[in-house]
Amino acid sequence: MAFIDPTQWSKKENYQFLTTAVTPRPIAWVTSLSSKGILNAAPFSYFNLISADPPLLSVSIGRRAGELKDTARNISETGEFVVHVVDEDNVGASNETAANLPANESEVVKTGLTEKDSHRVAVPSLKESRIRLECRLEKHLTFEGKEAMTDVIIGEIVGYDVDDEILTGDNTVDIAKLKPVSRLGGKQYASLGAVFEIDRPN
């Protein structure tokens, strides 16, 4: 076994290791609204659920040259956002929204995505996603590293907007129909693959 001290590695080295070691990772495809009404969309793979009661999730957003990215800034200003599940049908569009656009340009417009009114938040959702988690900002944490800063957004999910075709009678999602996609390292993604069950011990 090799022991590595992360403080001896650069940000790039730590990033490359972590994104290939901790896989697969779910992708948060986030829409947020600027104070000027520009709808932003961007994918983030430092993301996961925190709790079911209350329903909470977290999205980690690295800063660019010390400046807040549009998503983090929009959420901190408006207090609302929507997380969309990325699947095999929309992963290409999700990746397109990762382009670095000026704050006054919308990735949604540029990519030709379809806006949809949300139920509980003012931020529009994307029709192209079959699961949309409407969120309100619970906490905005900031962490400073030796080379960069990171904003961690914790949101309370205030509404689930789910395609009827993938919702089962027992309020679970049929993942075979959803066809979720996960993030690996570099340019790699993964589809669902083999599914197996293991009974939990008593």
ZITA-V342110 format. One record per backbone hydrogen bond with DSSP energy under -0.5 kcal/mol. NH is the residue of the N-H (numbers start at 0). CO is the residue of the C=O. If there is no record, write none. Layout:
<<NH;CO> <NH;CO>>
//
This chain:
<<3;1> <5;3> <7;4> <8;5> <13;9> <14;10> <15;11> <16;12> <17;13> <18;14> <19;15> <19;16> <20;16> <21;17> <22;20> <24;182> <27;43> <28;26> <28;83> <29;27> <29;41> <30;81> <31;39> <33;37> <36;33> <39;31> <39;37> <41;29> <43;27> <46;44> <47;57> <49;55> <50;55> <52;53> <55;50> <55;53> <56;154> <57;47> <58;152> <59;45> <60;150> <61;59> <62;148> <63;66> <64;62> <66;63> <72;68> <73;69> <74;70> <75;71> <76;72> <77;73> <78;74> <80;134> <81;30> <82;132> <83;28> <83;81> <84;130> <85;26> <87;178> <89;86> <90;86> <93;89> <94;90> <95;91> <96;92> <97;94> <98;95> <100;98> <104;101> <106;104> <107;38> <109;105> <110;106> <111;107> <111;108> <112;107> <114;112> <115;124> <124;115> <126;113> <126;124> <128;125> <131;160> <132;82> <133;131> <133;158> <134;80> <135;155> <136;78> <137;153> <138;153> <140;138> <140;151> <142;149> <144;142> <144;147> <149;142> <150;60> <151;140> <151;149> <152;58> <152;150> <153;138> <153;151> <154;56> <154;152> <155;135> <156;54> <156;154> <157;133> <157;155> <158;133> <160;131> <160;158> <161;159> <162;129> <165;162> <166;162> <166;163> <167;165> <167;171> <170;167> <173;165> <174;172> <176;173> <177;173> <178;174> <180;85> <181;189> <182;24> <183;187> <187;184> <189;181>>
//
